[in-house]
């Protein structure tokens, strides 16, 4: 017996010290897609790290039983004890909770049949976009359908003004979706830059009738509705500031996600003095909280709050005065969503309140807007095999109070010059009701039609929207989508629309998609009539195309768009008249979780009216006022060219992962002319350019 026990002990000891070989595949739990570049390593020896290949496969040798950790950007890390060899491991990773401050990238994909959206952007795709700076709306502005002619987050789709493109968070319209903005509504970044998003959908034409306050297109953003299953932490540090994030379950039916961010651009300014010489100071504070509660499997509630306070100062110059433009704006946004399923119906009840109190100051001009926007809506969706019905109603309330002072003349604008105070009170209420039906005809055809009525209490007018769409799948790889109709919108003032007014927009768009293996070809033709109540009516038409190659480790695409935007009466080009707009991007993933990205854009310069003469200003010696060319005798700025670069590296670190990133906007430091500036004589002209080379670096660490 002792010999038997000794032999048994020796056998067990030998087994415990035998080499353990494991191999398998790492996939996403959401769609079972293989994850390329995931880290796999033993916790006792992090240096023995391996990464998954293009098919998500890995192999690893262990000297003894150990816990193996798997880590991948945007997914929850997890560890599992391995005690024996296994060559058929399948480990699915759960997408990370939305509270983590993971960088977001944009990998645009067509939405399958059954949806009207042209493009969907996942949360795993905005960060690697070299031109997006981790901002979802800046990422949207890199798509072929985007026709924004500046470098801001204001979204213009297929030649229409940004005011005609609705932006939504959790199905609630956001009146102003930008920050670091000016009194005219032009904003450098969106308010969503620090908000982790679960989904972004872009409707480049014919937005669905259930979206309120839109006509040309829509960008719909959604936060995660699922409950946090684990406790997560995140910390970020970059040239613009620092942030903390946290998520955790609150019992079996509730959970919370939150982040706080403190912004200070001193370090950013120090590194980019030549790139942003006008910026003198900028700081801010923002925080968000999301509470999720599941009453049952078919009923859930979500409350989201975002608040921020921002200030910035930059030097600006007019012909008659040079000084500081100062902006200060606190803002509070709260959104409540309740979802309920009953039999074949799915209901959602949405409420929102948006309040801001800004102050803008330049010379003797002061603008202090206080805006309160409210939204309430109920939406119902009926789903049966092959048929879908959507119906609902909403109301929007706008209460604007604007006070300040303005110069008594265009040239007397210094702080010492006299000014006139003013106070403007504006109240509007809009009610909308809609119905939309969608019917599948066999496996290849999908037809839809919708109708919406709109009533403005202040204008006492009834308007309507009528929409129709037809989708056809020709074989395995070809898809066609024809959509359009008449769309009505009560426009709020913004960068290109100065007064509240009705817009009637008629549009038709034909889209084509070809997908096979690694290749995707997209093309579109569109035509619009934009009829404004108080502005110049426009006729807009154009075409766009894009070719994409994507084999997981390498993604490259090139696009070309052409937009003709002219006044209907005289054929005068608008600023969005672009004879050509070319874009290209390359994103490459290397072993060791290293990613590089390169983006390029090239477009025709925008149309403007040059100064052709001067007229003396009485009482101001040497000062003159400009005489501009006739509307149909304008010219164009030089063509716009820009190249952006991004790089990132992911490191496994303890129970989490560290992400380091670098972005360089306008890599070649091209001086793209935004406008021309003049002195008080209007005889000496200078060039005012868009952003010069800008360098941005930072890091994010997430752990459980």
C-alpha positions in Angstrom: 0.0 0.0 0.0 2.7 2.6 0.8 4.3 1.9 -2.6 0.9 2.5 -4.3 0.4 5.7 -2.5 3.9 6.9 -3.4 3.3 6.1 -7.0 0.0 7.9 -6.9 1.5 11.0 -5.4 4.3 11.1 -8.0 1.8 10.7 -10.8 -0.4 13.6 -9.5 2.6 15.8 -8.9 3.8 15.1 -12.5 0.4 16.0 -13.9 0.3 19.2 -11.9 3.6 20.3 -13.4 2.9 19.1 -17.0 2.7 21.7 -19.8 -0.9 22.9 -20.4 -1.7 23.9 -24.0 -4.9 25.9 -24.7 -6.2 27.4 -27.9 -9.5 28.7 -29.0 -11.5 31.7 -30.3 -12.5 35.0 -28.8 -15.8 36.4 -30.1 -18.3 39.1 -29.3 -21.2 37.9 -27.2 -23.5 40.4 -29.1 -23.1 39.0 -32.6 -20.5 36.2 -32.3 -18.1 38.1 -34.5 -14.4 37.2 -34.0 -12.4 39.8 -32.2 -9.0 40.5 -33.7 -6.2 41.8 -31.5 -7.6 40.7 -28.1 -5.0 40.2 -25.3 -4.8 36.7 -23.7 -2.4 36.1 -20.9 -1.9 34.3 -17.6 -2.5 36.5 -14.5 0.6 35.1 -12.8 2.8 36.0 -15.8 1.4 39.0 -17.7 4.6 39.1 -19.9 3.4 35.9 -21.6 0.8 37.8 -23.5 -0.5 36.7 -26.9 -3.1 38.3 -29.2 -5.8 36.9 -31.4 -5.4 36.7 -35.1 -7.8 37.9 -37.9 -10.2 35.0 -37.1 -10.1 35.7 -33.3 -8.0 32.6 -32.6 -5.2 32.3 -30.1 -2.9 29.7 -28.5 -1.2 29.8 -25.2 1.2 27.5 -23.2 0.9 27.4 -19.4 3.5 25.8 -17.1 0.8 25.1 -14.4 -2.9 25.7 -13.8 -3.6 29.4 -13.9 -6.2 32.1 -14.4 -6.2 33.3 -17.9 -7.3 36.9 -18.6 -8.8 38.1 -21.8 -8.9 41.9 -22.6 -10.2 43.8 -25.6 -11.0 47.5 -26.2 -14.7 48.1 -25.7 -15.4 44.7 -24.0 -15.4 43.6 -20.4 -12.2 41.8 -19.4 -12.7 38.4 -17.8 -10.6 35.7 -16.2 -11.1 32.0 -16.1 -9.2 29.2 -14.3 -7.6 26.8 -16.7 -6.4 23.4 -15.2 -6.1 21.2 -18.3 -5.3 21.4 -22.0 -8.1 22.4 -24.3 -8.0 23.2 -28.0 -11.6 24.1 -28.6 -12.2 27.1 -26.3 -14.9 29.6 -27.3 -14.9 32.6 -25.0 -17.5 35.3 -25.8 -16.8 38.8 -24.5 -19.5 41.1 -23.2 -19.5 44.6 -24.6 -18.4 47.0 -21.9 -20.9 49.0 -19.9 -21.5 52.5 -21.4 -20.1 54.2 -18.3 -16.6 53.3 -19.2 -14.8 56.2 -20.9 -13.7 54.0 -23.8 -12.8 55.9 -26.9 -15.3 55.6 -29.6 -14.6 55.1 -33.3 -16.7 55.2 -36.4 -17.1 52.2 -38.7 -20.2 53.0 -40.8 -22.4 50.1 -41.7 -25.6 49.9 -43.7 -28.6 48.9 -41.5 -30.3 45.7 -42.7 -33.6 45.7 -44.4 -36.5 46.8 -42.2 -34.9 50.1 -41.1 -34.9 53.4 -43.0 -31.5 54.6 -41.6 -28.8 54.8 -44.2 -25.9 54.3 -41.9 -25.2 53.1 -38.3 -22.2 54.0 -36.3 -21.3 51.6 -33.5 -19.8 52.7 -30.2 -16.6 50.7 -31.0 -15.7 52.8 -34.0 -15.4 56.7 -33.3 -12.1 56.8 -31.5 -9.9 55.4 -34.3 -11.4 57.9 -36.8 -8.5 60.3 -37.3 -10.7 63.3 -38.0 -13.3 62.8 -35.3 -11.4 63.6 -32.1 -13.6 61.1 -30.3 -16.7 63.2 -31.0 -19.7 61.4 -32.6 -20.9 64.5 -34.5 -17.5 65.2 -35.8 -17.4 61.6 -36.9 -20.7 62.0 -38.7 -19.2 65.0 -40.5 -16.5 62.6 -42.1 -19.2 60.5 -43.9 -19.8 60.9 -47.6 -23.2 62.4 -47.1 -21.9 65.2 -44.8 -21.6 68.6 -46.4 -20.5 70.8 -43.6 -18.0 73.2 -45.0 -16.3 74.2 -41.8 -14.6 72.2 -39.0 -17.3 72.4 -36.4 -19.8 69.8 -35.1 -22.8 71.4 -36.8 -24.1 68.6 -39.1 -25.1 69.3 -42.7 -26.4 66.4 -44.7 -26.6 66.4 -48.5 -26.4 70.1 -49.0 -29.1 71.2 -46.5 -28.4 73.6 -43.6 -27.6 72.2 -40.1 -30.9 73.6 -38.8 -32.7 71.2 -41.1 -30.9 68.2 -39.6 -32.4 66.9 -36.4 -30.1 65.6 -33.7 -31.6 63.3 -31.0 -30.5 61.7 -27.8 -32.7 58.7 -26.8 -35.4 59.8 -29.3 -35.6 63.3 -27.8 -34.7 66.3 -30.1 -31.7 68.3 -29.0 -32.2 71.9 -30.1 -28.5 72.8 -29.8 -26.1 69.9 -29.9 -22.8 71.8 -29.8 -20.5 73.3 -27.2 -17.6 75.8 -27.2 -20.1 77.6 -29.4 -20.7 81.2 -30.4 -23.9 83.3 -30.2 -24.7 82.3 -33.8 -24.9 78.6 -32.9 -21.6 77.5 -34.5 -20.0 75.0 -32.1 -16.6 73.3 -32.2 -17.6 70.1 -30.5 -20.8 68.3 -29.7 -22.3 67.9 -26.2 -22.0 64.1 -26.6 -18.2 63.9 -26.7 -17.9 62.6 -23.1 -21.2 60.5 -23.2 -20.6 56.8 -23.9 -23.1 55.8 -26.6 -24.5 52.4 -27.5 -25.7 53.4 -31.0 -25.6 56.2 -33.5 -27.9 56.2 -36.6 -27.7 58.6 -39.5 -30.6 59.3 -41.9 -29.0 61.2 -44.7 -32.3 61.8 -46.5 -36.0 61.4 -45.7 -35.9 61.1 -41.9 -38.6 58.9 -40.3 -41.8 60.7 -39.4 -41.5 59.7 -35.7 -38.5 62.1 -35.3 -39.7 65.5 -34.2 -38.4 68.8 -35.6 -36.5 67.6 -38.7 -36.8 67.7 -42.5 -33.5 67.1 -44.3 -32.0 64.3 -42.2 -31.4 63.1 -38.7 -28.7 61.9 -36.4 -30.1 59.7 -33.6 -27.8 58.8 -30.6 -28.7 56.3 -27.9 -27.2 55.5 -24.5 -27.1 51.9 -23.3 -30.5 50.7 -21.9 -29.2 47.5 -20.3 -28.4 47.2 -16.6 -24.7 47.3 -15.5 -23.8 43.7 -14.5 -20.5 44.5 -12.8 -18.9 47.4 -11.0 -16.6 49.3 -13.3 -14.3 52.3 -12.9 -12.5 54.5 -15.4 -10.1 57.4 -15.4 -8.9 59.5 -18.2 -6.2 62.1 -18.6 -5.4 64.2 -21.7 -4.3 67.6 -22.8 -7.8 69.0 -22.3 -8.4 67.8 -18.7 -9.2 64.7 -16.6 -12.3 62.6 -16.0 -13.6 59.8 -13.8 -16.4 57.3 -14.6 -18.2 54.6 -12.7 -21.0 52.1 -13.2 -22.5 49.5 -10.9 -25.7 47.5 -10.4 -28.1 48.7 -7.7 -29.7 45.4 -6.8 -31.1 43.0 -9.4 -33.3 45.5 -11.2 -31.5 48.8 -11.1 -28.1 50.2 -12.1 -26.3 53.5 -12.4 -23.6 55.0 -14.7 -21.9 58.3 -14.1 -19.0 60.4 -15.2 -17.4 63.7 -14.3 -14.9 65.6 -16.3 -12.9 68.7 -15.6 -11.5 70.6 -18.6 -8.6 73.0 -18.7 -6.9 73.8 -22.0 -3.7 75.3 -20.5 -1.6 72.2 -21.5 -3.3 72.0 -24.8 -2.6 75.6 -25.6 1.0 75.2 -24.6 1.5 72.4 -27.1 -0.5 74.0 -29.8 0.4 77.7 -29.6 1.0 77.9 -33.4 -2.1 75.9 -34.2 -4.4 77.9 -32.0 -2.9 81.3 -31.5 -6.2 83.0 -31.0 -7.3 80.9 -28.0 -6.4 82.6 -24.8 -8.3 80.6 -22.1 -10.8 77.8 -21.8 -12.1 75.7 -18.9 -15.2 73.8 -18.1 -16.8 71.2 -15.9 -19.3 68.5 -17.0 -21.0 65.6 -15.4 -23.6 63.0 -16.4 -25.7 60.4 -14.5 -27.8 57.6 -16.0 -30.2 55.6 -13.9 -31.7 52.4 -15.4 -34.5 50.3 -13.8 -36.3 47.3 -15.1 -39.8 46.9 -13.7 -40.1 43.6 -15.5 -38.8 41.9 -18.6 -41.2 44.0 -20.7 -41.0 47.3 -18.8 -38.0 49.6 -18.2 -37.2 53.1 -17.2 -34.2 55.3 -17.9 -33.3 58.7 -16.5 -30.4 60.6 -18.0 -28.9 63.9 -16.9 -26.1 66.0 -18.4 -24.9 69.3 -17.0 -21.9 71.4 -17.9 -20.4 74.8 -17.3 -17.9 76.1 -19.9 -16.0 79.3 -20.5 -13.6 80.3 -23.2 -11.8 83.5 -24.5 -10.2 84.0 -27.8 -8.9 87.0 -29.7 -10.9 88.0 -32.8 -10.6 90.9 -35.2 -13.1 93.0 -37.2 -12.1 95.8 -39.5 -12.9 98.4 -36.8 -12.0 96.7 -33.6 -9.7 93.9 -32.3 -10.4 92.3 -28.9 -11.5 89.3 -26.9 -14.6 87.3 -27.6 -15.8 85.8 -24.3 -18.3 83.1 -23.8 -19.8 81.5 -20.7 -22.6 79.0 -20.6 -24.1 76.7 -18.1 -26.4 74.0 -19.4 -28.7 71.3 -17.9 -30.3 68.5 -19.9 -32.6 65.9 -18.4 -34.3 63.0 -20.4 -36.7 60.4 -19.1 -37.6 57.3 -21.1 -40.2 54.6 -20.1 -40.5 51.6 -22.4 -43.4 49.1 -22.2 -44.3 46.0 -24.2 -47.8 44.6 -24.4 -48.7 41.8 -26.7 -47.6 42.9 -30.2 -47.2 46.6 -29.2 -44.1 48.3 -27.9 -44.6 51.7 -26.3 -42.2 54.4 -25.2 -42.9 57.6 -23.2 -40.3 60.3 -23.4 -39.9 63.6 -21.6 -37.1 66.1 -21.6 -36.1 69.5 -20.3 -33.2 71.5 -21.7 -32.1 74.8 -20.1 -29.1 77.0 -20.9 -28.1 80.5 -19.8 -25.3 81.9 -22.0 -23.4 85.1 -22.2 -21.4 86.2 -25.2 -19.4 89.4 -25.2 -17.3 91.2 -27.9 -16.6 94.9 -27.8 -19.8 96.8 -26.9 -22.0 93.8 -28.1 -23.4 91.6 -25.4 -25.8 88.7 -25.9 -27.3 86.9 -22.9 -29.7 84.2 -24.1 -31.7 82.1 -21.6 -33.4 79.3 -23.4 -35.8 76.7 -22.1 -36.9 73.8 -24.3 -39.4 71.1 -23.3 -40.4 67.9 -25.0 -43.0 65.2 -24.3 -43.9 62.3 -26.6 -45.6 58.9 -26.8 -44.6 56.4 -29.5 -46.2 53.0 -30.2 -44.9 50.3 -32.5 -47.0 47.3 -33.6 -45.1 44.3 -35.0 -46.5 41.4 -36.8 -44.8 39.1 -39.3 -44.1 41.1 -42.4 -45.9 44.3 -41.1 -44.9 47.2 -38.8 -47.0 50.1 -37.7 -45.6 53.2 -35.9 -47.8 55.9 -34.4 -47.5 58.6 -31.8 -47.6 62.3 -30.9 -45.3 64.8 -29.4 -45.2 68.4 -28.2 -42.3 70.8 -28.1 -42.2 74.0 -26.1 -39.6 76.8 -26.6 -39.3 79.7 -24.3 -36.4 82.1 -25.2 -35.4 85.2 -23.3 -32.6 87.2 -24.8 -31.2 90.4 -23.4 -28.0 92.4 -24.2 -26.7 95.4 -26.1 -25.9 96.1 -29.7 -23.8 98.8 -31.5 -25.6 101.8 -32.9 -23.6 101.4 -36.2 -21.7 98.6 -37.9 -18.3 100.3 -37.3 -18.8 101.7 -33.7 -18.2 98.4 -32.0 -15.4 99.0 -29.4 -16.2 98.9 -25.7 -16.0 102.7 -25.6 -18.6 103.2 -28.4 -22.3 103.8 -27.4 -24.7 100.9 -27.6 -28.4 100.2 -27.3 -29.8 97.6 -24.8 -32.6 95.2 -25.8 -34.8 92.4 -24.5 -36.6 89.9 -26.7 -39.1 87.4 -25.5 -40.1 84.5 -27.8 -42.5 81.6 -27.0 -43.5 78.8 -29.4 -45.3 75.5 -29.0 -45.5 72.8 -31.6 -47.7 69.7 -31.6 -47.1 66.8 -34.0 -49.0 63.5 -34.6 -47.9 60.8 -37.0 -48.5 57.3 -38.4 -46.2 55.1 -40.4 -46.7 51.7 -41.9 -44.2 49.2 -43.3 -45.0 46.1 -45.3 -42.7 43.3 -46.5 -43.6 41.8 -49.9 -41.8 38.5 -50.1 -38.0 38.3 -49.4 -37.0 41.1 -51.8 -39.4 44.0 -51.4 -40.1 46.3 -48.4 -42.5 49.3 -48.8 -43.3 52.0 -46.3 -45.4 55.2 -46.1 -46.0 57.8 -43.3 -47.9 60.9 -42.6 -47.4 63.6 -39.9 -49.4 66.7 -39.1 -47.8 69.7 -37.4 -49.5 72.6 -35.7 -47.7 75.8 -34.4 -49.7 77.6 -31.8 -47.8 80.9 -32.3 -48.2 80.9 -36.1 -51.6 79.3 -36.0 -50.6 77.2 -39.1 -51.0 73.5 -39.9 -48.3 71.8 -41.9 -47.8 68.2 -42.9 -45.1 65.7 -43.7 -45.7 62.8 -46.2 -43.1 60.2 -46.7 -42.7 57.0 -48.7 -39.9 54.5 -49.2 -39.3 51.4 -51.3 -36.5 48.9 -50.6 -35.4 46.1 -53.0 -32.9 43.4 -52.5 -31.6 42.1 -55.9 -29.9 38.9 -55.2 -27.4 38.3 -52.4 -25.2 41.4 -52.7 -27.3 44.2 -54.2 -29.7 46.5 -52.4 -31.7 49.5 -53.6 -33.5 52.1 -51.5 -35.8 54.8 -52.9 -37.2 57.3 -50.5 -38.6 60.8 -50.3 -41.6 63.0 -49.8 -42.7 66.4 -48.5 -41.2 67.4 -45.1 -42.3 70.3 -42.9 -40.2 71.8 -40.0 -40.5 74.8 -37.8 -36.9 76.0 -37.9 -35.2 77.5 -34.8 -32.5 80.1 -35.2 -29.0 78.8 -35.8 -25.8 79.3 -37.7 -27.5 79.8 -41.1 -31.1 80.5 -40.2 -31.6 83.8 -38.3 -35.3 83.7 -37.4 -38.0 81.2 -36.4 -39.7 80.1 -39.7 -41.4 77.3 -41.5 -39.4 75.2 -44.0 -41.1 73.0 -46.6 -38.6 70.6 -48.0 -39.4 68.2 -50.9 -36.8 65.5 -51.5 -36.1 62.3 -53.4 -33.1 60.0 -52.9 -32.0 56.7 -54.6 -29.4 54.7 -52.8 -27.5 51.6 -53.9 -25.3 49.2 -51.9 -23.2 46.3 -53.1 -21.5 44.1 -50.5 -19.3 41.0 -51.2 -16.6 39.6 -48.9 -14.3 42.5 -48.0 -15.7 45.0 -50.4 -18.6 47.5 -50.2 -19.7 49.9 -52.9 -22.3 52.6 -52.0 -23.8 55.2 -54.3 -26.6 57.8 -54.0 -28.5 60.4 -56.1 -30.7 63.0 -54.5 -32.8 66.1 -55.4 -34.3 68.6 -53.1 -36.4 71.8 -53.0 -36.0 73.9 -49.9 -38.7 76.6 -49.5 -38.3 78.9 -46.6 -40.8 81.3 -45.1 -38.3 84.1 -44.6 -35.1 83.0 -46.4 -34.0 82.4 -50.0 -35.5 79.3 -51.5 -32.9 76.7 -52.7 -32.7 73.9 -55.2 -30.3 71.2 -54.1 -29.2 68.1 -56.1 -26.2 65.9 -56.1 -24.5 62.5 -56.1 -22.1 60.6 -53.8 -20.2 57.3 -53.9 -17.9 55.3 -51.7 -15.8 52.2 -52.0 -14.7 50.4 -48.8 -12.3 47.5 -48.2 -12.5 45.9 -44.7 -10.8 42.7 -43.7 -10.9 43.4 -39.9 -7.2 44.4 -39.6 -7.3 46.9 -42.5 -10.1 49.2 -43.4 -9.8 51.7 -46.2 -12.4 53.7 -48.1 -12.6 56.6 -50.5 -15.6 58.7 -51.4 -16.6 61.4 -53.9 -19.6 63.7 -53.6 -21.0 66.5 -55.7 -23.6 69.0 -54.4 -25.3 71.7 -56.4 -27.1 74.2 -54.1 -28.4 77.3 -55.8 -31.2 79.8 -55.2 -34.3 79.0 -57.2 -34.8 82.5 -58.5 -31.4 83.5 -59.7 -29.3 80.4 -59.5 -26.8 81.9 -57.1 -24.6 79.3 -55.3 -25.0 78.8 -51.5 -22.1 78.1 -49.2 -22.9 74.4 -49.5 -22.5 74.4 -53.3 -19.7 71.9 -53.7 -18.7 70.8 -57.3 -16.5 68.2 -55.6 -15.9 66.8 -52.1 -13.4 63.9 -51.8 -12.6 62.0 -48.7 -10.5 59.0 -47.8 -9.6 57.1 -44.7 -7.2 54.2 -43.8 -7.3 52.4 -40.5 -4.8 49.6 -39.8 -4.6 47.3 -36.8 -1.3 45.7 -35.9 -0.3 42.9 -33.5 0.0 44.1 -29.9 -3.2 46.1 -30.2 -1.6 49.0 -32.0 -3.9 51.0 -34.4 -3.0 53.7 -36.9 -5.4 55.9 -38.9 -5.1 58.4 -41.7 -7.8 60.6 -43.1 -7.8 63.0 -46.0 -10.3 65.5 -47.4 -10.3 67.7 -50.4 -13.1 70.0 -51.6 -13.9 73.0 -53.7 -13.7 76.3 -51.9 -16.9 77.9 -50.8 -18.7 80.7 -52.7 -18.5 84.2 -51.3 -19.0 87.8 -52.4 -15.7 89.8 -52.6 -15.2 93.4 -51.7 -15.1 95.4 -55.0 -15.0 99.0 -53.6 -15.2 101.3 -50.6 -17.3 104.2 -49.4 -16.0 106.7 -46.8 -17.6 106.7 -43.3 -18.5 110.3 -42.2 -16.8 111.4 -39.0 -14.2 108.5 -39.1 -11.1 109.7 -40.9 -9.6 107.0 -43.1 -12.3 104.5 -42.3 -14.4 103.1 -45.1 -17.3 100.7 -45.5 -17.2 97.9 -48.1 -19.0 97.6 -51.4 -19.6 93.9 -52.2 -20.0 92.3 -55.6 -23.5 91.4 -56.9 -25.0 88.2 -55.6 -24.4 86.4 -59.0 -20.9 87.8 -59.4 -19.2 86.1 -56.5 -16.0 83.9 -56.5 -14.6 81.1 -54.4 -12.0 80.7 -51.7 -9.1 78.4 -52.6 -9.7 74.7 -52.4 -9.7 73.1 -48.9 -7.2 70.3 -48.2 -6.5 68.5 -44.9 -4.8 65.3 -43.6 -5.3 63.9 -40.1 -3.4 61.2 -38.3 -4.3 59.0 -35.2 -2.5 56.3 -33.3 -3.5 54.2 -30.3 -2.0 51.4 -28.2 -3.8 49.2 -25.7 -2.0 47.6 -22.7 -3.4 45.0 -20.3 -2.8 46.3 -16.8 -4.0 44.3 -13.8 -7.7 43.7 -14.0 -8.2 46.3 -16.7 -6.7 47.9 -19.7 -4.8 51.1 -20.5 -5.4 53.0 -23.7 -3.0 55.6 -25.0 -3.8 57.6 -28.0 -2.4 60.4 -30.2 -4.1 62.5 -32.8 -2.7 65.1 -35.2 -5.2 67.2 -37.1 -4.0 69.0 -40.2 -0.8 67.0 -40.2 0.7 69.0 -43.1 -0.2 72.3 -41.4 -2.1 73.5 -44.5 -3.4 77.0 -44.3 -7.0 76.6 -45.5 -8.6 80.0 -46.0 -11.9 80.4 -44.1 -12.4 84.1 -45.0 -10.6 87.3 -45.7 -10.1 90.0 -43.1 -9.7 93.7 -43.7 -8.5 96.8 -41.9 -10.7 99.9 -41.4 -9.8 101.2 -44.9 -11.0 97.9 -46.6 -8.0 98.3 -48.9 -5.6 95.9 -47.1 -6.7 92.2 -47.0 -5.5 89.4 -44.8 -6.2 85.7 -44.8 -8.2 84.1 -41.9 -7.5 80.3 -41.9 -9.1 77.2 -40.4 -7.3 75.3 -37.7 -3.6 74.8 -38.2 -1.8 71.7 -37.0 -3.2 70.5 -33.7 -1.7 67.7 -31.6 -3.7 65.9 -28.9 -2.6 63.1 -26.6 -4.2 61.3 -23.7 -4.9 58.0 -22.0 -7.8 56.1 -20.5 -7.6 53.3 -17.9 -10.7 51.1 -17.2 -10.9 48.3 -14.7 -13.4 46.3 -12.7 
